[in-house]
Amino acid sequence: MQTRSIPKPLIWLWLIATFAVLAEGYRQAIFISPAEATMGDIFRIFFYHVPNASLALVPPYINLLGSFGYLFWRNTNPERAQASDALAIAAAEVTLVLTSIGLVTGMLWARPIWGIWWTWDERLTTYLLLWLLYVSYVLLRRLSSSGQTHTLAAVLSIFAAVDVPITFMSIRWWRTQHPGPVLTGGQVDKSMLPAIFWNIAGWGMWSAAVLCFRYALERRRQKLDAVKSQEFLAEGDARGY
Amino acid sequence: MSYTRHVVAHLRKDLRIEWRAKDSINGMLFFSLLVVVVFSLAFDPTSYPTVARQISGGLLWVGLLFAAMTALNQSWSRELRNHVLDAHRLAPSSASTLFLGKALANFLFVSGVEIVLAPVFAIFYNLHPLGQVWYLLLILPLGTWALVCNGTFFAALSLRTRNRELLLPLVLLPISAPALLAMIQATTAVLTGDSEPGLWLRGLVGYDLIFTTLCILLFDLVLRED
């Protein structure tokens, strides 16, 4: 297996830029942006909740692409198939992290504003189900025996991708209490937009970095597995099996 | 029409095995009866008829879901004995015929349980439905198919993992959430008579169509892949 890695200085540059943008996002959110008229300082949670919850909707598509890639190349190009599978697992775990942050920050906001930690409204239920779907994806990968993990996980990923829009629609029919879409709904005061955009950019860069690190880690694990099984086979040959 | 012939052959085989042993039907029946009894400990259905009407739709489906799950695992694990599944894998027929045959057999078993369970529910929980009861004749089969179709698929998928009994509910429940919501809401609408179940029924039809297609398309991957 050949390795192609990103040059180290580029990685450092990306990380430094990410932390710089996140720091600017923090400054905008905590010090520059004015307190909201009715909610006061509690509103500042939104500068973290909105970016993470919105960004959580991106990696599921990467997961689906990776799964399709695996199924497409699994018989013709094992190297590419393995890379796609690594991308799928990395994307699934990033989805989990982002939805978890979205859910926790949402609950922290809901307690003082709505008076309850949790309510079964449209978006909260959809997000919880999204989170559960990817927990079950990660669990399936944990519990299945090594040879079949990739295919079974890819199949489940396709089911999950089909399920998400259906869940979204059916829960919308059911009930609604969550504040409308923040960015497209036109409810946000102009003075708050910089804080939201800096944080979306910062957390987006951070998610991309985590995704790449997880991908690289999974690729190294795959290579280690390949080396181990080669050694095992060689040992068997030496003993004359 | 060799495809239909293969499906029917698989269906007849599963029905015959069940007819001789009656394992899963008896297990499911007794299990769901126990669920009815256990839920009656949680609230008093006779003193609160309105509450009973509001929640028994959900209870019925939760009971059926758990009962079906016990049978779904069995329906595949019996194929593991004597390496029957490997023989299926080698068979020249399309893999989805095996899936459809088994899903139809499971559908018939769970429907059999429903035919017994629905009157038992009505008697024990003192139910007097206020909506149009004939809707249940649509809701029950559509909901059962939604559970059984995905359930059969994911039971086959978890067959290839280490903790298969544990994995099935963990994977099946999140995927089935929209279908469960639709069938519970539709059943509750019929029992309470507060709303029309039409919207949820259409949702169920859509869910059934989409996921049946997906299961048929992807089953080959689950069965044949090593």
Interface residues (C-beta under 8 A of the other chain):
Chain A: L71 L129 L132 L133 V135 S136 L139 L140 L143 S144 S145 G147 Q148 T151 L152 A154 V155 L156 I158 F159 A160 V162 D163 I166 T167 M169 S170 I171 W173 W174
Chain B: L157 R160 T161 R162 N163 L166 L167 L170 V171 L173 P174 I175 A177 P178 L181 A182 Q185 L199 W200 G203 G206 Y207 I210 F211 L214 L218 L221 V222 E225 D226
